Amino acid sequence: MRWILLILIVQFISGCSINKIPEYNDQHFPCVEESLWKLTIEKWGTERFTGILAVRTLGPDFHLVLLDATGIKLLEIAMSNGSDVRVVSALNVMRDRGLPEYLSKSTSRIFDTMSDDVKCFRHGFIRICKKKPALDVERKEARFGPFWVWSVDYFYSKDVTEGFVGAVLQEPWKRSKLTLELFQEGY
């Protein structure tokens, strides 16, 4: 019982480090200079939100604009240095539900990809590793000891160098899932 309590205390103390993007030299954001994504958020197996996510990088800044299905802007976020999050604009209902924090953390986990020469690294008590479960799928997973904290599955079309065309972020302990599907040319 003491060991379980100790693990929970250590996880609580290191919880702040889980939310920040790990810093390493060769960060790159594939398909992100300017892109549009269909975004779906599920909680406990039930779809909670579907919308459009516009993503843009401007130098070191990473901008997100969330639109509903009719094109109304619900939320705009600017991120710098991986952890400085600034809410540019947000509807009150989006703020009250914690969507700016959730969306900035989730998209950072998705778009902050690891370079090809890095297979695993540590960030505090969290170990983040890259795997290739299938030919057109890559996985990035974060673990706290033996416990699975979150994972991102990247889905590629024919050419991996063009970047991913879809991603699924899962957080099993929250029972949440965020899915991104790239809007392709011609839609």
Secondary structure, 3 states (H helix, E strand, C coil): CHHHHHHHHHHHHHHHHHHCCCCCCCCECCCCCEEEEEEEEEECCEEEEEEEEEEEEECCEEEEEEECCCCCEEEEEEEECCCEEEEEEECHHHHHCCHHHHHHHHHHHHHCECCCCCCEEEECCEEEEEEEEECCEEEEEEEECCEEEEEEEEEECCCHHHCEEEEEEEECCCCEEEEEEECCCCC
